[in-house]
Amino acid sequence: MDLERSPLAQPFPEMPSIAGVVPRVARAGYKDWGRCDLTYVELAEGTAVAGVFTRNVCCSSEVELGRRQVERGHARALVVNAGNSNAFTGYRGREAVEAIMVQVAEHLGCPTEEVFVSSTGVIGVPLPKDKARTGIAAALEAEECSWEEAAATIGTTDTFPKGATAQAVIGDTTVTLSAIIKGSGMIAPDMATMLGYIFTDAAVEPAFLQRLLSEANERTFSCITVDSDTSTSDTVLAFATGKAGNAPLTSFDDPGADAFAAALHDVCHQLAHLVVRDGEGARKFIEIAVTGAVSDESARKVGLAIANSPLVKTAIAGEDANWGRVVMAVGKAGEPADRDKLSIGFGGHWTAREGLPLADYDEAPVAEHLKGSEIRIDVDLGLGDGRATVWTCDLTHGYIAINADYRS
C-alpha cells in the first residue's frame, strides 16, 4: 500500500545508540512489499524488561507470551514482524512464535523466555514459519542498522518513522533513552495502543521499571485515540541494559529516580503524539483539555468520549465550529456532568460558559483557529478539581480509503 506522508509528520530525531542494544533488520517477505519487514534487537545479558499490553481479549499469542515473560524481568532479544499480526490464528500462530523464540535463543544461548516477539498487520493469517525462519537467519547475520531504519521496518500503514530520545542524570552518570514506535490506525487507549520499544543504558530493577512504565503509560499512551479501536497486538516494552554503570534504581528513594522517571515520561509523551500525528487520514492534531471534573480519571473519560466522537472529529475535519457536538459527547460519556455548569472553548476562545452560549460570541476567531493543523478544545465541567488532557486527530475520507484497501 503506497501511502501519502502525513501532513502532520515530524522529522526523525538524531538518536544515539544505546550500550548493550544492537538493532538489525531483514526482509522476511510477509507481504508483497519491497522493504524490510523484520526487526531484530539483541540485548546485553542482564537487561531488565517491563511491558504493558493490550486488554483486547482476542489478543495474539505474542501478547499472551509477552505478559508471562515480563514477569521474569529480563530479556536478551526482541523480534518484531510487520505485515502479519498473527492474531486469531490458533495453535499455528502459537507454534510460529515459539519457533522464533527457539531459533533466537539457540543462537544467543539464552532461555527462550528472554526472547520477546511482536507482530503487527493483518489479523487471521498465521505467521508463515518458513518466512520467519529465513528472515530471522538473515537478521542474525545483518549489520547493525540505524534507529530510523528500525522504526521504518516495524511500520505497516505508518507514513513516517517515529522515534524519540531523552537523557537523565543519575548520581554522576548521564543515562540515555532511545525509543521507536509504530501506530497509525486501530488506536485506542486500553494499553497499549500500538507497538513501542524503549531502550536505555540505565540500570533499573525490573519491578521499578515496570512501575515507571505503567505510570507513564497512564498519562501518555492511554490518553490517545485515533479511531476507538483497541488492537489485538498492542505492546509497549522498556529495556534497561544497565551499561551506563549507575547504581541500580530500585525505588523513588534512590537519587536520580525522579529524573529518570521524568525522562521516561517525556519519551512516552513524544511517542504518543507521533502516533496521533500519523493517524490514518489525519490532517489535524487535536488536544482536548478537560478541567473541573470530579476526578482526574473522570476527566480522562470525558476527554476520550469527545476524542472518539465521529461527529466531533468530522466537524474538526470540516473546520466547522459546531460546539454542540462537544456538548453531546460530554453528555454521553457516562461521567458526572451538569449542563448548567459546562463551558466549551476552541483555541483559547470560549463559545459557551456555564451552560449558555456567550452573548457576545464571535465565531470568526474560532473558525480561523479550526483552519490550522493544531486544534485545541477546552472543556470545563465546573464540578471539581479533576483534570486530564487527551489527544486525537480528525476523521477524514482518507481513513476510509486506507482501511477499505488494507488487505490488498
Secondary structure, DSSP 8 states (H G I E B T S, - for coil): ------TT----------TTEEEEEE---SSS-SS--EEEEEEEEEEEEEEEE---TT--HHHHHHHHHHHH-EEEEEEEEEEE---S-HHHHHHHHHHHHHHHHHHHTS-GGGEEEEEEEETTS---HHHHHHHHHHHHHS----HHHHHHHT-SS-SS-EEEEEEEEETTEEEEEEEEEE-SSS--SSS-SSEEEEEE-S-B-HHHHHHHHHHHHHHTGGGB-SSS---SS-EEEEEE--TT----B-STTSTTHHHHHHHHHHHHHHHHHHHHHT-TT---EEEEEEEEESSHHHHHHHHHHHHT-HHHHHHHHTT---THHHHHHHHHSSS---GGG-EEEETTEEEEETTEE-TT--HHHHHHHHTSSEEEEEEE-SSSSEEEEEEEE---HHHHHHHHTTT-
